[in-house]
Amino acid sequence: MAARGDRRAVLRWAMAAAIAPALASRTGAVVAAGGGRFAPPAAPMTFTRRLERGLPGGNKLVVARRFGVRFAPAEGGWSVVGAQLGVTVDAPARIAALAALERQRVETGLFPLTLDRSGMILGGPDPQPAKELDEAVLIVRRQLDEAGVAPDARKEFDAFVKAVREAGTKMTSLLPGDLFAPRDDATRVERELALPGGGTGTIAISFSAITDPATGLMRQARREIVTSIAGDRRLTREDWTLTLT
């Protein structure tokens, strides 16, 4: 059973995870000013999202999903429709069961999207918690039962699950507002966190992109979230690409 200090550290990481989506959305707002030519092709394209999350012990979870997408003119701007084509998952053996659930999951929460004339994202599907996350929670709770974890630790675990579930739902649906028509080469914001128990930490979020000069459409983009708490540093990295199919 983990020591109380360890459990509190887990809760601090959960708090940081819950705050990250709000900061990520502000990063998108920073680069939203300006505008230029935006003329995506009518031909089908492949949209790839690669998500890398740092785990304790220097391990990481990497999930890459490919989507077939199309841009089409719509009233006041553009519409983007898409469907998942495939997924790959790279994870350490100790979370093999959770990785298997992620491989089974089909992402349906990203599309369709509506864009304005300059390519800024106006709206998309309402975020929905994935059923696979609930299955993952049941797996971990079963492991806690088998290990005979004390009731106070279970309460802290439930608080952790709630924070991670909310953060995960937001992060999987929250794209930078200018993802498809980047307004700047690179931006970065950093915030200090005041955490429970008197702890402190920081979250730094950066965004960079390469744009097709002929169409104004994103070719490659990256968002990095670096969270530092009590000397422990963890990285979450998202990479997106758009290519003609």
SEVEXMAR-114227 format. One record per residue (C-alpha): residue in one letter; x negated, y negated, z negated. Coordinates in pm, whole numbers, padded with zeros to 5 digits, always signed. Layout:
BEGIN
AXYZ ...
END
This chain:
BEGIN
M+00000+00000+00000 A-00132-00344+00091 A-00235-00583-00185 R-00019-00885-00255 G-00286-01113-00109 D-00279-00911+00213 R+00098-00931+00231 R+00087-01306+00183 A-00165-01329+00466 V+00080-01143+00690 L+00354-01387+00597 R+00126-01682+00681 W+00066-01532+01024 A+00441-01487+01068 M+00495-01853+00980 A+00236-01955+01236 A+00403-01736+01499 A+00737-01906+01430 I+00586-02254+01473 A+00396-02180+01795 P+00696-02188+02034 A+00787-02544+01933 L+00431-02662+01993 A+00420-02478+02325 S+00730-02660+02443 R+00572-02994+02350 T+00266-02903+02557 G+00493-02864+02857 A+00647-03204+02787 V+00306-03374+02781 V+00238-03285+03144 A+00591-03347+03266 A+00530-03704+03381 G+00462-03784+03743 G+00553-03573+04043 G+00468-03510+04403 R+00547-03288+04697 F+00730-02968+04603 A+00824-02744+04895 P+00814-02374+04802 P+00830-02122+05088 A+01153-01942+05169 A+00967-01610+05197 P+00971-01366+04903 M+00692-01407+04649 T+00540-01207+04365 F+00537-01372+04022 T+00307-01211+03763 R+00304-01283+03391 R+00021-01138+03182 L+00049-01174+02806 E-00247-01100+02577 R-00203-01107+02200 G-00486-01080+01950 L-00444-00815+01679 P-00626-00756+01350 G-00967-00596+01375 G-01048-00753+01711 N-00793-00542+01898 K-00543-00681+02146 L-00214-00601+02315 V-00192-00681+02687 V+00135-00667+02882 A+00151-00758+03251 R+00482-00776+03439 R+00538-00832+03810 F+00855-00987+03949 G+00983-01028+04302 V+01111-01387+04329 R+01267-01623+04583 F+01299-02002+04584 A+01609-02146+04750 P+01743-02503+04786 A+02029-02579+04548 E+02237-02880+04450 G+02003-03131+04291 G+01694-02915+04334 W+01606-02548+04359 S+01706-02208+04227 V+01468-01922+04150 V+01596-01565+04136 G+01383-01268+04041 A+01373-00906+03929 Q+01103-00700+03762 L+00894-00483+03994 G+00662-00317+03743 V+00482-00338+03408 T+00149-00226+03262 V+00066-00213+02890 D-00277-00187+02728 A-00270-00134+02352 P-00474+00034+02075 A-00376+00389+01985 R-00239+00296+01645 I+00053+00110+01806 A+00109+00365+02083 A+00476+00406+01990 L+00540+00032+02019 A+00346+00018+02347 A+00565+00295+02486 L+00876+00093+02405 E+00729-00208+02584 R+00660+00003+02893 Q+01025+00110+02898 R+01159-00242+02865 V+01282-00424+03176 E+01255-00802+03134 T+01583-00965+03234 G+01555-01287+03034 L+01343-01500+03270 F+01559-01541+03579 P+01755-01700+03734 L+01605-02047+03683 T+01716-02389+03800 L+01457-02652+03899 D+01494-03018+03984 R+01373-03156+04319 S+01020-03202+04187 G+00998-02844+04055 M+01056-02906+03683 I+01247-02628+03507 L+01593-02747+03406 G+01739-02428+03266 G+01754-02051+03262 P+01912-01757+03081 D+01988-01783+02711 P+01716-01604+02512 Q+01827-01264+02386 P+01638-01044+02138 A+01514-00729+02309 K+01657-00401+02180 E+01304-00259+02192 L+01201-00501+01917 D+01476-00365+01693 E+01356-00011+01769 A+01002-00115+01678 V+01125-00258+01348 L+01297+00073+01268 I+00971+00260+01335 V+00778+00037+01096 R+01050+00054+00829 R+01041+00434+00852 Q+00665+00423+00797 L+00714+00199+00493 D+00969+00444+00350 E+00729+00734+00397 A+00449+00537+00230 G+00666+00449-00071 V+00622+00074-00038 A+00755-00125-00335 P+01080-00330-00304 D+00901-00667-00332 A+00677-00573-00040 R+00984-00470+00161 K+01136-00815+00105 E+00819-00978+00235 F+00819-00743+00533 D+01180-00838+00615 A+01081-01206+00605 F+00792-01129+00838 V+01020-00940+01079 K+01268-01226+01090 A+00996-01481+01174 V+00836-01261+01440 R+01171-01171+01598 E+01266-01537+01630 A+00923-01635+01758 G+00912-01347+02004 T+01252-01433+02148 K+01149-01795+02199 M+00805-01722+02342 T+00925-01465+02596 S+01181-01708+02735 L+00989-02036+02692 L+00800-02125+03009 P+00610-02454+03040 G+00851-02704+03194 D+00617-02777+03483 L+00498-02418+03536 F+00599-02401+03903 A+00487-02756+03983 P+00199-02841+03745 R+00153-03215+03684 D-00204-03206+03555 D-00511-02986+03566 A-00535-02929+03192 T-00382-03041+02862 R-00442-02954+02497 V-00265-03023+02167 E-00366-02920+01815 R-00164-02926+01493 E-00253-02854+01132 L-00026-02612+00945 A+00078-02636+00583 L+00148-02274+00485 P+00318-02106+00187 G+00101-02060-00120 G-00109-02366-00046 G-00284-02223+00255 T-00376-02426+00561 G-00445-02348+00923 T-00436-02486+01273 I-00267-02404+01602 A-00425-02527+01925 I-00235-02490+02253 S-00387-02557+02594 F-00246-02537+02947 S-00429-02536+03280 A-00323-02464+03638 I-00426-02447+04003 T-00174-02588+04251 D-00129-02528+04623 P-00187-02874+04778 A+00036-02795+05077 T+00348-02698+04879 G+00289-02837+04528 L+00360-02485+04399 M+00161-02323+04120 R-00092-02061+04231 Q-00239-01978+03891 A-00168-02107+03540 R-00283-02026+03188 R-00158-02112+02840 E-00370-02029+02536 I-00256-02043+02174 V-00538-02022+01921 T-00428-01979+01558 S-00682-02015+01279 I-00596-01929+00920 A-00847-01885+00635 G-01133-01822+00875 D-00936-01567+01080 R-00892-01666+01445 R-00639-01507+01682 L-00571-01575+02046 T-00253-01544+02249 R-00308-01595+02620 E-00050-01612+02899 D-00152-01602+03264 W+00088-01659+03553 T+00029-01620+03928 L+00242-01675+04238 T+00154-01509+04568 L+00335-01441+04894 T+00463-01086+04902 
END
